[in-house]
Amino acid sequence: MRENGNICCNDKKERVKRVEKNQICAICGKKGQGVLEATVKNLIKDEFKYKIKEKVYYLCMDKNCEVAYYDVYGEYIKANELKVPLWFKDGANPKYICYCNYVTEEDIVDAVVNKGAKDIKEVAEITGAMKNGNCKMNNPLGKCCGPLIKEIIKRELELKKK
C-alpha cells in the first residue's frame, strides 16, 4: 500500500524482511551476493553517489537484470550507473575479470589458448592480472578475482582438450 506516493511502513517492513532473509533483488527476484558499502562507493558514478545510504549491499548476479547493487529496502543502483561494466551482465564491454589491472576475459583466454598458460601464476605473468590489486575497492564483488580467473583457465584448458 502507498500513502501519498510513499510505501507505507508495514509494506516496507515486509519487503525488508524478505530481502534480508533471502538476499533477493527487488527487480528480478534472484539471490545476490553481499558487498560492502566501500566497494559500491568506489564504483558508482559521481552523479549517483546520493543513492548510497546503506552499509551493506548485494550484487545482483542475474545477467539480464538491469540492477547492479541493491539494499534491504529494495533501493537499487543500475549497472549503467557504475564506472565499470559488470563482466557477467549481458552486453558488458569490456568484460573485465581483474578490475585492478583492467585484464579482460579475452586477455585470459588468449594467455591460455595462444600463449600456453596453464595456471593462474602463468596467466598473471602474461596478462598482469592480480598485481598491486585493491580488490575490495575495484572488483564489483569486493573480493579477489583469483577464483574467477581459475574458472576461466579451467574452462579454456578443457576446451583445448576437445
N, C-alpha and C positions, 0 to 999 in steps of 0.2 A: 504494500500500500504506500501511496505517496501522499504527503501533506505539503501543500504549497510547492510542489515540484521536487521536494526532498524525500529521500527514503525515510520512512518513519522508524523510530528506534527499534521496535520489535523485529521488523524485516531486516534491519541492518545487523542486529544481534544474531539472527538466524543465519544470515549469509556469512558472518564472521565465523560462527561455529562450524559451518560447512567447509569453508576454505581452510580453517585451522586444522580440522580433523583430517581432511582428505588432501590438503595442499593442491586443490584443483583450480585451474584457470577459470575465471568468471565467463570467458567468451567461448572457449572450446570444450570446457569441462574435463580436460585431461590433467593428470597429476604433473606438477612441475618439480624443480629441484631448488632447494634453499640456497640463497645467495645473500651475502652481506650488503648493507647499505653502501659501504665504501666502494664496492665494485660498481654498483649501479650509478653512483655519483660520478665516478670517473668516466663511465662510458656514455652517459646521456649527453645529448647536445645541450649547450648552454641555455638555449631558449626554452627548454623543457625542464630545467632543474627545479622549478617551482613545484613540480609534481612529486618530488621526493619528500615524503613525510614520515616514513616508517623506518625501522631499524632492520627489519628482515623482509626480504623479497623472495619471490620464487621466479625461476626462469621457466617460461612455457616452452617445453621441448617439442611441441607439435609443429611439424614442418609447414603446415598450411595455415596456422593461426597467425594473425597479424600482431598478436601480443608478444612482447619480449619479456617484460617483468610485470608481476602483479603482487599485490599485498593481500592481507587477510580481509580487508574491507572491500575487495573486488575492484579497487582502483588499479589502473594499469598504464604501462608505458609501451607504446607500439615499437615494433622493430625499426621502423623508419625514423624514430626519434632518437636513435643511437648514433654515435660517431662511426661505428664499425658495423659491417654486416654480420649476422649470426650465421655461422657456417652451415648449420643444419636446416635453416629455413629455405623454402623454395625460392629460387631466384637470387640467392646470396652470391654476390660478386664483388670482390674476390672471396673465395672460401678459405679464410684464414683458419689455420689449426693452431699455430703458435702466434698469438696476438702480440707478444712482446717483441718478436723479431720479424713480424709480417711474413711468416712462412705459410704458404698455402698448401692445400691438399694436393694440388698439381705438382708443387715442388717436391713433396714427399714421394708421390707416385713416381716422378721422374728419377729421384735418387735410387729407388728400389728397382724399377723396371729398366732404366737406361744406364745407371751408374753403378749397379751391383751392390747397393747397400742391403745388408741382411738383418741389421738390428738397429736399435734406437741410437746407439753411440755413433754408428756409421752415418745414419741419417742426419744426426746433429752436426757431424763434421762437414758433411756435404752441403747442408741447407742453412746452417747457422741457427737452427731451432734450439730452444731451451738454453740459450746463453744469455747471461745477465738478465734473467727474467724477473718479472714482478707480476706473477700470475694472479695474485689476489686482486690486483687493480686492473689488469689488462685483459684477462680471459673472462668472457661473459659468465662462465661458471664460477669464477673466483678461485679456480683450482689449477693445478699443474696440467699442462697439455700432454704430458708424457703418456698417460694411458690411451688417449685418442691416437697419438702418433703410433703407438704399438699396435692398435687395432688396424690402422691403415697398412702398416708394414705386413702384418699377418695376412690381411686380405689380399694384398698385392703378391706376396710370395706364393699364396695358394693359387692365385690366378696364373702365375708364371708356370706352375707345375702342370697345368692343364694343356 
